[in-house]
């Protein structure tokens, strides 16, 4: 499919962007929708990934601000992990130019499956925030997770938001606070990966800004519903999106 602006293409970009951001603003996994939408609109894969980062950065900034204003982002704690996420994102994006990322898919399926099953069987998990202070061990583990997941987001990406939420849940946060703090780190990885993609010339700016505008609206709607409804809404969405991510990666492996 050759690239051209048509009403069909615009509809795919706008609708795909809104739906992706609605989901991504809460539990991550928006790339499951936005990247295929960009490919369906006619962008080649190398431009779709960079363009998706532009739109995704606009979306994650919006949802991060919404969660922060609602008091669900602990900036003093999670802000300490921002530099680790930034370094990881740049390194992961640069590595992507040298090494194919497809070999990661089987590992991601296994990890997402474990995360989903653990959350599914811990029915009371994430309902109440039990985190009072971060221990030295918790700080080290979270710093390592921020570095690795920042690198993963720059290199491959699917499920980054889910993994970040899981990490904060392990610390003792409830689902809404975990989602809010995860969005801060996810925004960081998006931003620094985006800057790297800019230097590499892998972005179609008109498409990215159009999808980004739709994503801003989707983020506003999604994050407000999540903040209002709480864990009873976020938990099943987290499980559902993780299951879809698993199915998508398995389908891609089988098709390849």
ABEGO torsion letter per residue (X at the ends): XBBBBBAAAAAAAAAAAAAAAAAAAAAEGAAAAAAAAAAAAGBBAAAAAAAAAAAAAAAAAAAAAAAAAAGABBAAAAAAAAAAAAAAAAAAAAAAAABBAAAAAAAAAAAAAAAAAAAAABAABGABBABABBBAAAAAAAAAAAAAAAAAAAAAGBGAAAAAAAAAAAAGBBAAAAAAAAAAAAAAAAAAAAAAAAAAGABBAAAAAAAAAAAAAAAAAAAAAAAAAEAAAAAAAAAAAAAAAAAAAAAAAAAX
